[in-house]
Amino acid sequence: MKSMKILSILTLLFGFTQCTSTKFIKNPSFKVTKAVYNNWSGGQPGVGGIKLVMHLKNAKDIAFDSVYFQKKITKIEVTEKENAMHLIGHFTNSKSVKRDLILDADPTKELKNTPPLITKFPFDLKENEAVLTYKKGNKTVYFKLENIKKVQPKFFPSANKK
């Protein structure tokens, strides 16, 4: 009876540890030839972000979905140039999203404020690492990119006022 309890506890513990670990594919069918990112900033204060570009070979029949990078997630933009596939991820740091906040001396009126949505990032990544997701049949596959090079930032000046 005692051995049965120990066995069931070990099975539960092992089951929970398997749920939290994500399996990354080691040898994908495509090859990453180049991966770079740069910060960009717009012509107005508070407008900016990060652009991540990945150059791939032998990736024609793969449906890429999204990329996780620097605690953010975005959908992938796919383009083809010079016999290579380019995956682009645009991450915004812009603070242009305005929330309507009710500030009042009466705290009951502030109950109508919606709290910010806080989600836990699913991967523990370094600053120069990203996780690329794509579909292989009906299964979502995760591929970890390492050693992504940071290139010069781009600045987009504001338009001249006439």
Z-matrix of the N, CA and C atoms (Angstrom, degrees):
N
C 1 1.449
C 2 1.526 1 110.93
N 3 1.344 2 115.45 1 -43.24
C 4 1.458 3 120.27 2 -179.43
C 5 1.532 4 111.02 3 -65.89
N 6 1.329 5 116.37 4 -38.87
C 7 1.467 6 119.58 5 179.08
C 8 1.530 7 110.87 6 -67.39
N 9 1.336 8 116.90 7 -30.00
C 10 1.466 9 120.96 8 177.96
C 11 1.529 10 110.70 9 -67.52
N 12 1.328 11 117.30 10 -39.96
C 13 1.464 12 121.45 11 177.78
C 14 1.521 13 110.92 12 -64.33
N 15 1.318 14 116.03 13 -44.50
C 16 1.472 15 120.60 14 -179.93
C 17 1.518 16 110.00 15 -63.72
N 18 1.322 17 117.03 16 -41.58
C 19 1.462 18 121.13 17 179.31
C 20 1.532 19 111.41 18 -64.05
N 21 1.331 20 117.57 19 -41.75
C 22 1.466 21 119.92 20 179.96
C 23 1.530 22 111.44 21 -68.69
N 24 1.334 23 117.77 22 -37.32
C 25 1.468 24 120.71 23 177.45
C 26 1.522 25 110.26 24 -65.83
N 27 1.312 26 118.14 25 -43.67
C 28 1.467 27 121.42 26 178.20
C 29 1.528 28 111.20 27 -63.49
N 30 1.326 29 116.95 28 -38.64
C 31 1.464 30 120.63 29 178.09
C 32 1.524 31 110.86 30 -63.75
N 33 1.322 32 117.62 31 -43.46
C 34 1.466 33 121.18 32 177.18
C 35 1.520 34 111.88 33 -62.60
N 36 1.338 35 117.08 34 -46.05
C 37 1.461 36 120.30 35 179.48
C 38 1.521 37 111.61 36 -61.76
N 39 1.309 38 116.93 37 -43.86
C 40 1.457 39 120.57 38 179.08
C 41 1.525 40 110.86 39 -64.72
N 42 1.323 41 117.13 40 -39.29
C 43 1.462 42 121.41 41 178.62
C 44 1.511 43 112.23 42 -62.78
N 45 1.339 44 118.38 43 -41.97
C 46 1.457 45 121.27 44 179.83
C 47 1.522 46 112.17 45 -69.42
N 48 1.327 47 117.71 46 -35.13
C 49 1.469 48 118.61 47 178.59
C 50 1.521 49 110.56 48 -69.59
N 51 1.311 50 118.41 49 -30.91
C 52 1.465 51 120.44 50 178.29
C 53 1.522 52 112.04 51 -72.24
N 54 1.327 53 118.02 52 -27.27
C 55 1.462 54 121.38 53 179.61
C 56 1.526 55 111.42 54 -69.82
N 57 1.319 56 117.20 55 -33.36
C 58 1.457 57 119.40 56 -174.81
C 59 1.521 58 113.27 57 -85.00
N 60 1.311 59 118.41 58 -20.43
C 61 1.454 60 118.97 59 -177.73
C 62 1.524 61 110.37 60 -90.23
N 63 1.328 62 116.00 61 130.26
C 64 1.446 63 121.69 62 177.57
C 65 1.521 64 108.30 63 -98.04
N 66 1.296 65 115.73 64 133.27
C 67 1.464 66 120.29 65 179.83
C 68 1.518 67 109.13 66 -88.36
N 69 1.325 68 115.91 67 121.21
C 70 1.458 69 121.32 68 175.18
C 71 1.515 70 108.66 69 -92.34
N 72 1.326 71 115.63 70 140.20
C 73 1.454 72 120.21 71 176.75
C 74 1.533 73 107.84 72 -74.68
N 75 1.317 74 116.91 73 136.69
C 76 1.467 75 121.25 74 -176.01
C 77 1.528 76 112.03 75 -90.23
N 78 1.323 77 117.24 76 -41.26
C 79 1.460 78 121.86 77 -175.93
C 80 1.527 79 110.24 78 -124.03
N 81 1.338 80 117.82 79 85.84
C 82 1.464 81 118.99 80 179.19
C 83 1.525 82 111.04 81 -72.95
N 84 1.321 83 115.91 82 165.91
C 85 1.469 84 120.45 83 -179.21
C 86 1.524 85 112.05 84 -75.76
N 87 1.321 86 118.86 85 -10.56
C 88 1.457 87 123.18 86 178.80
C 89 1.530 88 109.54 87 -108.87
N 90 1.335 89 114.90 88 167.26
C 91 1.470 90 120.28 89 179.10
C 92 1.527 91 108.63 90 -123.01
N 93 1.323 92 116.17 91 130.42
C 94 1.463 93 121.66 92 175.85
C 95 1.529 94 106.84 93 -87.01
N 96 1.340 95 116.37 94 114.15
C 97 1.460 96 120.09 95 -178.85
C 98 1.524 97 112.28 96 -91.07
N 99 1.327 98 116.83 97 -27.50
C 100 1.459 99 120.42 98 -179.10
C 101 1.523 100 108.68 99 -158.68
N 102 1.330 101 116.82 100 140.01
C 103 1.464 102 121.55 101 175.27
C 104 1.524 103 107.90 102 -142.69
N 105 1.337 104 116.11 103 120.96
C 106 1.464 105 121.78 104 -178.80
C 107 1.528 106 109.49 105 -136.73
N 108 1.340 107 114.97 106 157.47
C 109 1.458 108 119.78 107 173.47
C 110 1.511 109 109.17 108 -142.14
N 111 1.325 110 115.02 109 155.23
C 112 1.457 111 119.56 110 175.72
C 113 1.529 112 109.14 111 -147.74
N 114 1.309 113 114.59 112 152.70
C 115 1.463 114 121.23 113 174.26
C 116 1.519 115 107.11 114 -84.51
N 117 1.313 116 117.01 115 148.85
C 118 1.456 117 121.34 116 175.06
C 119 1.518 118 107.98 117 -135.05
N 120 1.300 119 114.51 118 154.85
C 121 1.455 120 119.05 119 177.58
C 122 1.506 121 108.78 120 -140.07
N 123 1.330 122 115.26 121 139.76
C 124 1.456 123 121.63 122 -176.38
C 125 1.511 124 111.97 123 -88.24
N 126 1.313 125 115.60 124 -176.35
C 127 1.448 126 121.29 125 -176.20
C 128 1.510 127 114.68 126 -78.74
N 129 1.318 128 118.05 127 -8.01
C 130 1.451 129 121.05 128 179.93
C 131 1.522 130 109.61 129 -115.24
N 132 1.316 131 117.17 130 150.75
C 133 1.465 132 119.79 131 178.72
C 134 1.530 133 111.86 132 -60.30
N 135 1.319 134 115.85 133 138.20
C 136 1.462 135 120.75 134 177.52
C 137 1.506 136 115.25 135 83.21
N 138 1.339 137 118.57 136 2.87
C 139 1.460 138 121.76 137 179.76
C 140 1.525 139 108.15 138 -106.80
N 141 1.321 140 116.45 139 120.33
C 142 1.455 141 120.16 140 -178.92
C 143 1.511 142 110.89 141 -178.68
N 144 1.326 143 115.70 142 -176.88
C 145 1.449 144 119.92 143 179.19
C 146 1.505 145 111.94 144 173.84
N 147 1.321 146 114.88 145 -161.32
C 148 1.457 147 123.26 146 -178.83
C 149 1.523 148 107.76 147 -129.58
N 150 1.333 149 116.21 148 137.64
C 151 1.463 150 121.89 149 174.78
C 152 1.524 151 107.81 150 -115.39
N 153 1.318 152 116.96 151 122.61
C 154 1.456 153 123.82 152 179.37
C 155 1.519 154 107.91 153 -111.15
N 156 1.343 155 117.02 154 124.99
C 157 1.470 156 121.94 155 -178.59
C 158 1.522 157 108.56 156 -123.53
N 159 1.346 158 115.76 157 129.36
C 160 1.459 159 121.97 158 178.66
C 161 1.524 160 109.02 159 -123.53
N 162 1.322 161 117.82 160 129.59
C 163 1.459 162 123.88 161 178.37
C 164 1.528 163 107.11 162 -101.58
N 165 1.345 164 116.50 163 126.17
C 166 1.460 165 121.24 164 -176.86
C 167 1.521 166 111.03 165 -125.02
N 168 1.324 167 115.58 166 152.08
C 169 1.464 168 122.60 167 171.50
C 170 1.510 169 108.15 168 -121.57
N 171 1.333 170 116.19 169 151.01
C 172 1.466 171 124.13 170 179.09
C 173 1.524 172 111.99 171 60.09
N 174 1.335 173 116.99 172 43.02
C 175 1.466 174 120.88 173 -177.81
C 176 1.523 175 111.80 174 -124.32
N 177 1.321 176 117.94 175 30.68
C 178 1.467 177 121.17 176 -173.13
C 179 1.524 178 113.61 177 -67.75
N 180 1.304 179 119.09 178 -41.57
C 181 1.462 180 121.62 179 -172.17
C 182 1.528 181 113.46 180 -100.02
N 183 1.319 182 117.40 181 24.31
C 184 1.460 183 121.11 182 -177.77
C 185 1.523 184 108.88 183 -108.41
N 186 1.317 185 116.54 184 133.84
C 187 1.474 186 122.58 185 178.52
C 188 1.530 187 108.76 186 -95.90
N 189 1.325 188 116.23 187 93.87
C 190 1.464 189 120.80 188 -179.93
C 191 1.521 190 109.53 189 -75.09
N 192 1.324 191 115.98 190 142.48
C 193 1.454 192 120.53 191 -173.92
C 194 1.519 193 112.79 192 -111.34
N 195 1.318 194 117.39 193 -65.96
C 196 1.461 195 120.21 194 -174.04
C 197 1.517 196 110.57 195 -149.57
N 198 1.344 197 114.59 196 171.76
C 199 1.452 198 121.03 197 179.20
C 200 1.526 199 108.98 198 -137.12
N 201 1.317 200 115.88 199 138.84
C 202 1.462 201 124.02 200 175.95
C 203 1.524 202 107.00 201 -104.97
N 204 1.338 203 116.41 202 128.11
C 205 1.464 204 119.69 203 -176.75
C 206 1.525 205 109.12 204 -156.25
N 207 1.309 206 116.89 205 129.15
C 208 1.466 207 124.01 206 177.17
C 209 1.526 208 112.37 207 48.30
N 210 1.322 209 114.93 208 51.81
C 211 1.472 210 124.01 209 176.98
C 212 1.529 211 113.70 210 61.93
N 213 1.337 212 116.65 211 27.72
C 214 1.459 213 122.43 212 176.41
C 215 1.526 214 108.37 213 -134.70
N 216 1.328 215 115.36 214 159.89
C 217 1.462 216 120.97 215 177.31
C 218 1.522 217 108.29 216 -133.67
N 219 1.336 218 116.33 217 143.82
C 220 1.457 219 121.09 218 176.49
C 221 1.522 220 109.38 219 -150.62
N 222 1.318 221 115.20 220 160.44
C 223 1.466 222 121.13 221 175.13
C 224 1.526 223 108.51 222 -76.04
N 225 1.320 224 116.01 223 152.07
C 226 1.460 225 122.52 224 -177.49
C 227 1.523 226 110.35 225 -88.57
N 228 1.329 227 115.90 226 137.74
C 229 1.467 228 122.27 227 170.71
C 230 1.529 229 105.95 228 -101.53
N 231 1.333 230 116.90 229 125.71
C 232 1.471 231 121.88 230 -175.95
C 233 1.515 232 109.63 231 -108.68
N 234 1.350 233 116.75 232 127.64
C 235 1.460 234 122.30 233 174.42
C 236 1.525 235 108.07 234 -133.99
N 237 1.346 236 115.49 235 157.02
C 238 1.463 237 120.22 236 176.69
C 239 1.510 238 109.11 237 -120.00
N 240 1.337 239 116.44 238 128.45
C 241 1.456 240 123.24 239 178.23
C 242 1.527 241 108.52 240 -143.57
N 243 1.315 242 116.14 241 136.46
C 244 1.464 243 122.81 242 172.03
C 245 1.533 244 112.66 243 50.19
N 246 1.329 245 117.60 244 51.26
C 247 1.465 246 123.48 245 178.17
C 248 1.521 247 113.83 246 59.80
N 249 1.317 248 117.13 247 23.89
C 250 1.459 249 120.91 248 177.31
C 251 1.525 250 108.55 249 -137.10
N 252 1.303 251 115.44 250 152.09
C 253 1.454 252 120.67 251 177.22
C 254 1.523 253 108.15 252 -96.60
N 255 1.335 254 115.61 253 134.59
C 256 1.461 255 121.18 254 178.00
C 257 1.522 256 108.30 255 -112.59
N 258 1.316 257 116.21 256 126.91
C 259 1.456 258 122.24 257 175.04
C 260 1.518 259 107.43 258 -106.56
N 261 1.330 260 116.58 259 129.92
C 262 1.457 261 120.95 260 -177.34
C 263 1.518 262 108.97 261 -124.31
N 264 1.320 263 114.80 262 131.96
C 265 1.454 264 121.26 263 175.09
C 266 1.516 265 109.18 264 -118.79
N 267 1.331 266 116.93 265 124.22
C 268 1.464 267 122.02 266 178.82
C 269 1.528 268 108.07 267 -105.74
N 270 1.318 269 116.14 268 118.62
C 271 1.467 270 122.32 269 178.98
C 272 1.523 271 107.72 270 -113.89
N 273 1.304 272 117.29 271 125.45
C 274 1.460 273 119.85 272 -178.06
C 275 1.530 274 111.08 273 -99.21
N 276 1.310 275 114.82 274 141.92
C 277 1.463 276 122.02 275 173.49
C 278 1.517 277 109.92 276 -111.62
N 279 1.313 278 116.55 277 9.33
C 280 1.460 279 121.72 278 -173.93
C 281 1.521 280 111.13 279 -63.98
N 282 1.298 281 113.80 280 141.73
C 283 1.449 282 120.16 281 178.46
C 284 1.526 283 110.20 282 -103.92
N 285 1.336 284 116.40 283 29.16
C 286 1.459 285 120.97 284 -175.56
C 287 1.529 286 112.68 285 -80.77
N 288 1.336 287 117.55 286 -9.09
C 289 1.456 288 120.01 287 178.10
C 290 1.522 289 108.14 288 -75.96
N 291 1.319 290 115.47 289 116.76
C 292 1.457 291 120.21 290 -177.74
C 293 1.520 292 109.29 291 -100.89
N 294 1.305 293 114.18 292 133.23
C 295 1.459 294 119.82 293 175.53
C 296 1.517 295 107.70 294 -106.78
N 297 1.306 296 116.08 295 137.19
C 298 1.456 297 120.39 296 175.76
C 299 1.525 298 108.25 297 -81.57
N 300 1.295 299 115.81 298 110.86
C 301 1.457 300 121.44 299 178.80
C 302 1.520 301 109.55 300 -107.76
N 303 1.296 302 113.86 301 139.26
C 304 1.463 303 119.60 302 174.97
C 305 1.519 304 107.00 303 -101.75
N 306 1.311 305 116.55 304 115.69
C 307 1.459 306 122.02 305 176.83
C 308 1.515 307 107.31 306 -113.65
N 309 1.326 308 115.25 307 121.92
C 310 1.447 309 119.08 308 -175.82
C 311 1.522 310 109.41 309 -148.62
N 312 1.292 311 115.93 310 156.13
C 313 1.461 312 120.65 311 176.12
C 314 1.526 313 110.32 312 -67.23
N 315 1.315 314 116.59 313 -26.77
C 316 1.461 315 121.89 314 177.65
C 317 1.531 316 108.62 315 -89.42
N 318 1.325 317 119.08 316 108.71
C 319 1.465 318 121.20 317 -175.82
C 320 1.528 319 114.01 318 -63.95
N 321 1.308 320 119.19 319 -21.21
C 322 1.469 321 120.12 320 179.35
C 323 1.520 322 111.48 321 -68.09
N 324 1.328 323 117.73 322 -27.33
C 325 1.463 324 120.58 323 177.39
C 326 1.526 325 111.12 324 -73.05
N 327 1.336 326 116.38 325 -25.05
C 328 1.465 327 120.55 326 179.56
C 329 1.525 328 112.01 327 -78.33
N 330 1.325 329 118.15 328 -8.01
C 331 1.462 330 121.00 329 178.85
C 332 1.526 331 112.17 330 -65.79
N 333 1.322 332 117.36 331 -18.21
C 334 1.464 333 121.01 332 179.31
C 335 1.529 334 112.32 333 -77.14
N 336 1.327 335 117.88 334 -11.43
C 337 1.470 336 121.09 335 177.23
C 338 1.521 337 109.70 336 -66.17
N 339 1.330 338 116.19 337 139.59
C 340 1.461 339 120.25 338 176.18
C 341 1.522 340 108.46 339 -90.31
N 342 1.318 341 117.43 340 132.65
C 343 1.464 342 119.37 341 179.56
C 344 1.525 343 110.64 342 -71.44
N 345 1.329 344 117.65 343 153.50
C 346 1.470 345 119.51 344 177.95
C 347 1.524 346 110.35 345 -67.18
N 348 1.307 347 115.16 346 147.69
C 349 1.451 348 121.52 347 179.91
C 350 1.526 349 109.03 348 -83.39
N 351 1.315 350 116.45 349 117.08
C 352 1.462 351 121.64 350 -179.17
C 353 1.522 352 107.65 351 -114.29
N 354 1.326 353 115.05 352 120.49
C 355 1.456 354 120.09 353 178.04
C 356 1.519 355 109.01 354 -121.15
N 357 1.315 356 116.00 355 147.29
C 358 1.455 357 121.30 356 179.01
C 359 1.526 358 108.49 357 -83.13
N 360 1.318 359 116.17 358 130.85
C 361 1.461 360 120.98 359 179.05
C 362 1.535 361 108.13 360 -71.21
N 363 1.332 362 118.95 361 130.65
C 364 1.469 363 120.86 362 -171.01
C 365 1.532 364 115.61 363 -76.01
N 366 1.333 365 118.52 364 -11.73
C 367 1.463 366 119.96 365 -176.34
C 368 1.522 367 110.39 366 -125.77
N 369 1.315 368 115.71 367 149.95
C 370 1.456 369 121.83 368 174.53
C 371 1.529 370 106.64 369 -102.69
N 372 1.345 371 116.17 370 97.82
C 373 1.465 372 121.89 371 -173.68
C 374 1.520 373 111.14 372 -116.43
N 375 1.330 374 115.69 373 151.15
C 376 1.459 375 120.96 374 170.97
C 377 1.531 376 108.50 375 -78.38
N 378 1.332 377 116.56 376 172.69
C 379 1.466 378 120.78 377 -177.73
C 380 1.529 379 112.23 378 -62.58
N 381 1.335 380 117.67 379 -30.41
C 382 1.456 381 120.86 380 -176.99
C 383 1.533 382 112.61 381 -106.24
N 384 1.331 383 117.07 382 27.84
C 385 1.454 384 121.79 383 177.15
C 386 1.528 385 109.96 384 -121.90
N 387 1.328 386 115.42 385 149.14
C 388 1.462 387 121.58 386 178.68
C 389 1.523 388 108.80 387 -141.28
N 390 1.326 389 116.16 388 158.36
C 391 1.459 390 121.73 389 175.28
C 392 1.518 391 107.43 390 -119.61
N 393 1.311 392 115.30 391 123.57
C 394 1.457 393 123.57 392 -179.15
C 395 1.524 394 107.91 393 -101.43
N 396 1.346 395 117.39 394 130.43
C 397 1.462 396 120.46 395 178.53
C 398 1.523 397 109.53 396 -113.35
N 399 1.330 398 114.73 397 141.77
C 400 1.468 399 120.86 398 176.88
C 401 1.517 400 108.88 399 -153.23
N 402 1.301 401 115.19 400 165.91
C 403 1.466 402 121.36 401 -178.50
C 404 1.518 403 110.58 402 -96.88
N 405 1.306 404 114.96 403 135.28
C 406 1.459 405 122.26 404 173.32
C 407 1.524 406 105.53 405 -126.44
N 408 1.321 407 115.70 406 95.05
C 409 1.465 408 120.65 407 -170.32
C 410 1.521 409 108.33 408 74.16
N 411 1.312 410 116.94 409 -124.93
C 412 1.465 411 121.67 410 176.31
C 413 1.523 412 112.09 411 -99.06
N 414 1.326 413 116.76 412 0.85
C 415 1.459 414 121.75 413 -174.39
C 416 1.530 415 110.68 414 -99.92
N 417 1.335 416 116.82 415 137.39
C 418 1.459 417 121.57 416 174.94
C 419 1.522 418 108.30 417 -85.79
N 420 1.331 419 116.03 418 128.97
C 421 1.460 420 122.32 419 -177.09
C 422 1.519 421 108.72 420 -112.77
N 423 1.330 422 116.59 421 142.36
C 424 1.455 423 123.24 422 -179.42
C 425 1.521 424 109.45 423 -115.05
N 426 1.336 425 115.60 424 129.53
C 427 1.468 426 121.47 425 177.52
C 428 1.521 427 108.34 426 -125.13
N 429 1.315 428 116.35 427 127.24
C 430 1.467 429 121.63 428 -177.72
C 431 1.525 430 110.06 429 -95.38
N 432 1.344 431 115.38 430 121.72
C 433 1.467 432 122.26 431 175.35
C 434 1.520 433 107.88 432 -94.57
N 435 1.305 434 116.69 433 133.67
C 436 1.465 435 121.28 434 179.52
C 437 1.521 436 109.72 435 -121.24
N 438 1.309 437 116.08 436 160.81
C 439 1.470 438 123.60 437 176.11
C 440 1.527 439 112.75 438 56.55
N 441 1.317 440 116.95 439 47.91
C 442 1.460 441 121.33 440 175.13
C 443 1.517 442 107.56 441 -76.03
N 444 1.316 443 116.20 442 129.25
C 445 1.467 444 121.15 443 -175.36
C 446 1.524 445 110.96 444 -82.94
N 447 1.337 446 115.44 445 138.67
C 448 1.459 447 121.13 446 175.27
C 449 1.520 448 107.77 447 -92.87
N 450 1.346 449 116.73 448 130.01
C 451 1.460 450 121.88 449 179.29
C 452 1.526 451 109.24 450 -111.55
N 453 1.323 452 115.88 451 178.30
C 454 1.465 453 121.62 452 -176.45
C 455 1.524 454 111.83 453 -56.94
N 456 1.325 455 117.37 454 138.90
C 457 1.468 456 119.79 455 176.06
C 458 1.522 457 111.31 456 -69.17
N 459 1.331 458 115.82 457 157.05
C 460 1.468 459 121.22 458 177.45
C 461 1.516 460 108.41 459 -113.77
N 462 1.318 461 114.57 460 138.73
C 463 1.454 462 121.03 461 178.20
C 464 1.519 463 108.17 462 -119.49
N 465 1.304 464 116.00 463 128.26
C 466 1.452 465 121.74 464 178.55
C 467 1.525 466 107.03 465 -108.16
N 468 1.329 467 117.28 466 106.17
C 469 1.461 468 118.68 467 -177.91
C 470 1.515 469 111.64 468 -68.44
N 471 1.321 470 115.57 469 157.25
C 472 1.463 471 119.55 470 178.75
C 473 1.522 472 109.40 471 -71.53
N 474 1.312 473 115.57 472 155.57
C 475 1.470 474 120.68 473 179.83
C 476 1.522 475 110.07 474 -70.56
N 477 1.324 476 116.02 475 144.23
C 478 1.467 477 120.53 476 178.24
C 479 1.521 478 109.67 477 -69.25
N 480 1.317 479 115.59 478 136.27
C 481 1.462 480 120.53 479 177.03
C 482 1.500 481 108.86 480 -86.45
N 483 1.337 482 116.54 481 133.93
C 484 1.457 483 120.32 482 -177.76
C 485 1.498 484 111.30 483 -101.17
